[in-house]
Amino acid sequence: MTRYLLRRLLNYIVLLFIAVTFAYLLAGSAMEPRSVFDWTNPHLNKDAILAQLTSFNLNTDVPLVERYWTWLQGVVGHWDWGRTPNGDYVNQLLAVRIWVSVRLIFLGSFIGIIGGVALGAWTATRQYKISDRVVSILCLIIISTPTIVLATLLQIGATHFNQATGTNVFEFIGETGQIGSYPGGALVDRAQHLLLPTISMSLGGIATYSRYQRNLMLDTLGADYVRTARAKGLTKGRAMSRHALRTALVPMATYFAFVIAQLFQGATITERIFGWHGMGEYSVSSITGQDVNGTVAVVAFSAVCTFFGLMLSDIFTVVVDPRVRVS
């Protein structure tokens, strides 16, 4: 098992290096950092701007290969991901943005995954019953509703609730707001601002994952080994959890792996609506701001998330699928 995981890890490291290299070459050839400045301004010190871009390794007059080699030495030797055209350090920006996204996404994705798997497995055992049909309709409505609409509806509902009750139970703009003077006020304030974004993200995950899990469970419930387990005296619940659900989780583990990176990048709309300045927002601003180093850092972060998810998928597959352990 250890040798298998190490071999997979080595493959992911090689793929990560190739992906980030291509990202830098593409961003370095397509972006023009000097366009951030107003060159029509007669008072602009153009020589100073070019010298600044050169010192930041962002001057496109320098050959791309030379810029790439300088950037690679900085990353490998000093873990320095460079600077933006305005002089900000990418490392400092990422250090703030990543943890903002982690705080926003972790709980919502965890609830979405666990809730989706549980709901999908439950509806599969109640195929074509009223509860199954009601859940299916609600899930399809949520999946068909754009994230921006769902988040806006949640904000409208929260605003009406606050006005009707004369309270501020729901606060949803930014990470923090008015902190009460009572003990634990800061924690409660954080939880209030996290509540609606978490609901917004987890609803989509629950609806999507439950549909996948339901179909996978229906395939395994009718399998011969499940019927054999029932014939040997296992209860329906134990046959489901030990055989049907365990087998159905194997393909879901692979699906979860590819969703991890999309969670960080796909949270752009949620971050914009709820005023969270995380990686999703930064990925857009770095591209529109002609920020080569920032764009490459976002791609690298996404790739690391993907490969981390793939490693978790491999570990999870080894745990739930004895065939992989044997091989």
Buried (B, 14 or more C-beta within 10 A) or exposed (E): EEEBEEEBBEEBEEBBBEBBEEBBBBBBEEBEBBEBBEEEEEEEEEEEBBEBBEEBBBBBEBEEEEBBEEBBEBBEEEEBBBBBBEEBBBBEBBEEBBEBBEBBBEBBBEBBBBBBBBBBBBBBBEEEEEEBEEBBEBBEEBEEBEBEEBBEEBBEEBEEEBEEEEEEEBBBEEBEEEEEEEEEEEEBBBEBBBBBBBBBBBBBBBBBBBBBBBEBBBEBBEBEEBEEBBEEEBEEEEBBEEBBBBBBBBBBBBBBBEBBBEBBBBBBBBBBBBEBBBBBBBBBBBBEBBBBBBBBBBBBBBBBBBBBBBBBBBBBBBBBBEEBEEE
